[in-house]
Amino acid sequence: MRFGIRRVILFTTNFAVMRDFYRDKIGLEIIEEENGWADFDAGLIRLALHEAKFKGAEGPFKLAFYCEDVEAGCAELTRRGVKMGKITRFGQIELCDGQDPDGNKFQISSRR
């Protein structure tokens, strides 16, 4: 199974200011926006902003890897010895967070 980086997620307590900065100053196009989430077209990957309730809630960033079948991907990574969490579903989107050896969070996601 192959995993490709689809987006970098930045967590922020200043969602509106950060959204406006990346949209208006950097010039990125918003592809999707809803409830403290903005997904930008950043070329080969996407840049996403995710509103955090408090500083350090999730860490400053998370790498998100696309995986068509998150359940199979999570099982494969677990077999490879990767620490993975539970699968979460938001409508049609499935997500599963994991940790690298330094404790950095990453995610596999069916979100395109």
Summary of the structure (lengths in Angstrom):
residues: 112
radius of gyration: 14.3
end to end distance: 16.9
largest distance: 43.8
contacts: 291
relative contact order: 0.22
helix: 19%
strand: 46%
